[in-house]
Amino acid sequence: MAPSRATLLDEGASWGFREPETGRGPRDPRADTAPEMVGPSTTVLVVPGSRAGSRPPKTCREREPRRTQEFYALTRRPCGLCLIINNYDFQSRSSLRNHEGTQKALTRVFTRMRFLVREKKDLSRSEILRVVKEFAEKNHSAYDAFVCCVLSHGEKGSILGTDGEDVQIRDLTQPFACCNSLKQKPKIFFIQACQGKKHQQDTPVQTDGYTDDEIQEDALDSACRKISLEDDFPIGMATVEDCVSFRQRQKGSLYIQELCKQLETSCPRRENILTILTRVNRNISQGVFPGRKQMPEPRFTLTKTLVFPWG
């Protein structure tokens, strides 16, 4: 038997249809609160757990502009150039002992992070400035970042050439700040060198078993100098201003050892550089050397989150 008109009206109202006004008889009061279905284009998709009429979740493509604003894009292969300045053989007239570095670990790690590694050994002051100028004047348009690692002796706000002459850290960073093809790209520096002659206070809670003849300093007396940073510069310093940093004669810099260890552990997990450097700070600061301590110091003017590629 065919359903009555009243039955159709009740079912239509429950589905959101409204009987058009004809002037014939009373209207169903439920129709006053039901939405009028004009056509298929007005159908609203309601996602479970969301409010009716709310927009569906954004797709990956819609979220990409925001991610681009918050993260540096390190997607090109190779990712960039990595310059390692490793000063080991200091000239006798400089009165500085040879500095055994850990450049092999740096080369291994930054190669895994898809950088083209270029190592320069035993550079005097003038040679350091020449190499820095050469790399700053390169065209980095095909790359997403630049890395520079320096292993040497140092003074406050500077590192030393093998001739014992100082190069201010500002003179290392400034040429890259002026490089147009590195604008809005991260320019990462890691400096293994003392920044003074003072020793940080020891604490009696821990010891790592090092003996005096295993630990050396990278310091030389100096006047006060400051470091100037521009945009998109993270600088990892092996120690705070005025203080010495340490290295092992066989294994090299304690700071670089820990840095490479944390990069190898954390980059595959997509951790950002500030989280990594904070962990380096904690692990180095917890080690107590014979009557001394070391505390690294990261400095940065990053404008986005920096996550290194891996593999």
C-alpha positions in Angstrom: 0.0 0.0 0.0 1.4 3.4 -0.9 2.4 5.7 2.0 0.1 8.6 2.9 1.1 12.2 2.3 1.4 12.7 6.1 3.9 9.8 6.3 6.0 11.3 3.5 5.9 14.7 5.2 7.2 13.2 8.5 10.0 11.3 6.8 10.9 14.3 4.7 11.2 16.6 7.7 13.4 14.1 9.5 15.8 14.2 6.6 15.9 18.0 6.4 13.3 18.6 3.7 10.7 21.3 4.1 7.3 21.2 2.5 6.9 24.3 0.3 4.2 26.7 1.5 1.0 26.4 -0.6 -1.5 27.9 1.7 -3.3 24.6 2.1 -3.5 23.5 5.7 -1.1 23.9 8.6 2.7 23.3 8.2 4.6 20.7 10.2 6.2 22.7 13.0 9.4 20.5 12.7 10.0 22.0 9.3 10.7 25.4 10.9 13.9 24.1 12.4 15.0 21.8 9.6 17.5 23.2 7.0 16.2 23.7 3.5 17.9 21.5 1.0 18.3 23.6 -2.1 20.6 21.3 -4.0 23.5 18.9 -3.8 26.1 21.7 -3.5 24.8 22.7 -0.1 25.4 19.3 1.5 27.7 19.6 4.6 30.1 16.9 5.4 30.3 16.4 9.2 33.5 14.6 10.4 32.9 12.4 13.5 34.0 14.3 16.7 33.7 17.7 15.0 31.1 20.4 15.0 28.6 20.5 12.2 29.7 22.8 9.5 33.3 22.9 10.5 36.0 22.7 7.8 37.7 19.3 7.2 41.3 18.9 8.3 43.9 20.5 6.1 45.7 18.4 3.6 49.6 18.0 3.6 49.7 20.4 0.6 47.6 23.0 2.5 49.9 22.7 5.6 53.1 23.0 3.6 53.2 26.9 3.4 53.1 27.1 7.2 55.9 24.5 7.5 58.0 26.5 5.0 57.6 29.5 7.3 58.6 27.6 10.4 61.4 25.3 9.1 64.5 25.9 7.0 64.2 23.9 3.8 67.1 21.5 3.7 65.9 19.3 0.8 68.5 19.8 -1.9 71.2 17.2 -2.6 73.9 18.0 -1.8 72.5 20.2 1.1 75.5 22.5 1.0 79.2 23.0 1.6 80.9 22.2 4.9 84.3 23.9 5.4 86.5 22.4 8.1 89.5 24.5 9.1 91.8 22.2 11.1 94.9 23.9 12.6 97.3 21.3 13.9 100.9 22.1 13.2 101.5 25.4 14.8 104.8 27.1 13.9 107.5 27.1 16.6 107.6 30.8 16.9 104.0 30.9 18.0 104.9 29.1 21.3 101.7 27.0 20.9 101.6 23.2 21.2 100.2 21.1 18.3 96.5 20.8 18.4 95.2 17.3 17.6 91.7 17.7 16.1 88.7 15.4 15.4 88.2 16.4 11.8 87.6 12.7 10.8 84.5 12.6 12.9 83.2 15.8 11.5 83.8 14.7 8.0 81.9 11.4 8.6 78.9 13.1 10.2 78.5 16.0 7.7 78.9 13.6 4.8 76.0 11.6 6.2 74.0 14.9 6.5 74.5 15.3 2.7 77.1 18.1 2.8 80.1 18.4 0.5 83.0 18.5 3.0 86.1 20.6 2.2 89.0 20.5 4.7 91.8 23.1 5.0 94.7 22.3 7.2 97.3 24.4 9.1 96.3 27.9 7.9 97.9 31.1 9.0 95.9 34.2 9.8 96.1 35.5 6.2 95.3 32.1 4.8 92.2 31.7 7.0 90.9 35.1 5.8 91.6 34.1 2.2 89.8 30.8 2.4 86.8 32.4 4.2 86.6 35.0 1.4 86.8 32.3 -1.2 83.9 30.3 0.2 81.8 33.4 0.9 82.1 34.4 -2.7 81.0 31.1 -4.1 77.6 30.7 -5.6 75.5 28.9 -3.0 72.2 29.1 -5.0 72.1 25.3 -5.6 72.5 24.7 -1.8 70.2 25.1 1.2 72.8 25.8 3.9 76.5 26.3 4.8 78.6 24.9 7.6 82.0 25.9 8.9 83.9 24.0 11.6 87.1 25.5 13.1 89.5 23.6 15.3 92.4 25.7 16.6 93.7 27.5 19.6 91.9 30.7 20.6 91.4 33.8 22.5 88.3 35.7 23.6 86.2 36.3 20.5 88.8 34.9 18.1 90.7 31.9 16.8 94.4 31.6 16.0 96.2 30.9 12.8 99.2 28.6 12.9 101.4 31.7 13.0 99.9 32.6 16.3 98.0 35.6 14.9 94.4 36.0 15.8 91.3 36.1 13.6 88.2 37.5 15.1 85.2 35.3 14.9 83.3 38.2 13.4 85.7 38.1 10.5 84.7 34.5 9.9 81.0 35.0 9.9 80.6 38.5 8.4 81.6 37.5 4.8 78.8 34.9 4.8 76.3 37.3 6.2 77.0 39.4 3.1 76.6 36.5 0.7 73.5 37.0 -1.4 73.1 33.4 -2.3 73.0 32.5 1.4 70.3 35.0 2.3 67.6 33.4 4.5 69.6 30.2 4.6 71.2 28.8 7.8 75.0 29.5 8.1 76.2 27.1 10.9 79.5 27.6 12.7 81.1 25.2 15.3 84.2 26.7 17.0 86.6 24.5 19.0 88.9 26.9 20.7 89.5 28.5 24.1 87.9 31.9 24.7 90.2 33.0 27.5 92.4 31.7 30.3 90.0 31.2 33.2 88.9 27.9 34.5 85.3 27.2 35.4 84.5 26.0 39.0 84.8 22.4 39.7 82.0 20.4 41.5 82.6 17.3 43.7 79.7 15.3 42.4 81.2 13.5 39.3 84.4 12.6 37.7 85.2 11.1 34.4 88.6 9.6 35.2 90.8 11.9 33.0 94.3 12.6 34.2 96.2 15.9 33.9 98.5 14.8 31.1 95.5 13.7 29.0 93.8 17.1 29.1 95.1 20.2 27.3 93.9 23.7 26.9 93.5 25.8 23.7 93.9 29.2 25.4 96.1 32.3 25.0 95.9 35.6 26.8 93.8 38.2 25.0 92.0 41.5 25.3 88.2 41.6 25.4 86.5 41.1 22.0 82.9 40.6 21.1 81.2 38.4 18.5 78.6 40.0 16.2 75.9 37.8 14.6 73.6 38.4 11.7 70.3 36.6 10.7 70.2 32.8 10.4 73.5 32.1 12.3 73.8 29.4 14.9 77.3 29.3 16.4 78.3 26.5 18.7 81.1 27.6 20.9 83.2 24.9 22.8 83.2 27.1 25.9 81.8 30.3 27.3 83.7 33.6 27.1 86.9 34.1 29.2 87.3 30.3 29.8 89.4 27.5 28.4 88.2 24.4 26.5 89.8 20.9 26.8 90.8 18.2 24.5 92.3 14.7 24.8 95.6 14.1 23.2 94.5 11.0 21.5 90.8 11.6 20.7 90.9 15.4 20.3 88.3 17.9 21.3 85.8 16.9 24.0 83.3 19.3 22.5 83.6 18.0 19.0 83.4 14.4 20.2 80.2 15.0 22.0 78.8 17.2 19.2 79.3 14.4 16.6 77.9 11.8 18.9 74.7 13.8 19.4 74.3 14.7 15.7 74.6 11.0 14.8 72.1 10.0 17.4 69.6 12.9 17.1 69.5 13.8 13.4 67.9 10.5 12.4 65.1 11.3 14.9 64.6 14.7 13.2 65.5 16.7 16.3 66.3 20.4 15.8 69.8 21.9 16.3 68.9 23.8 19.5 67.7 20.6 21.2 70.9 18.9 20.1 73.2 21.6 21.3 71.4 21.8 24.7 72.1 18.1 25.1 75.7 18.7 24.2 75.9 21.4 26.9 74.4 19.1 29.5 76.7 16.2 28.8 79.9 18.3 28.6 79.1 20.3 31.7 78.5 17.2 33.8 82.0 16.0 33.1 84.6 17.2 35.7 88.2 17.3 34.7 91.1 17.6 37.1 89.9 20.5 39.3 88.1 22.1 36.2 84.9 22.1 34.2 83.8 23.1 30.7 80.5 24.6 29.6 79.8 25.1 25.9 77.8 28.0 24.7 75.5 28.0 21.6 74.7 31.5 20.2 72.1 31.9 17.5 70.1 34.3 15.4 67.9 31.6 13.7 64.6 32.7 12.4 63.3 29.2 11.8 63.6 25.7 13.2 66.7 24.0 11.9 66.6 20.2 11.3 69.5 18.6 9.5 68.9 15.9 6.9 70.3 12.4 7.5 71.2 9.4 5.4 
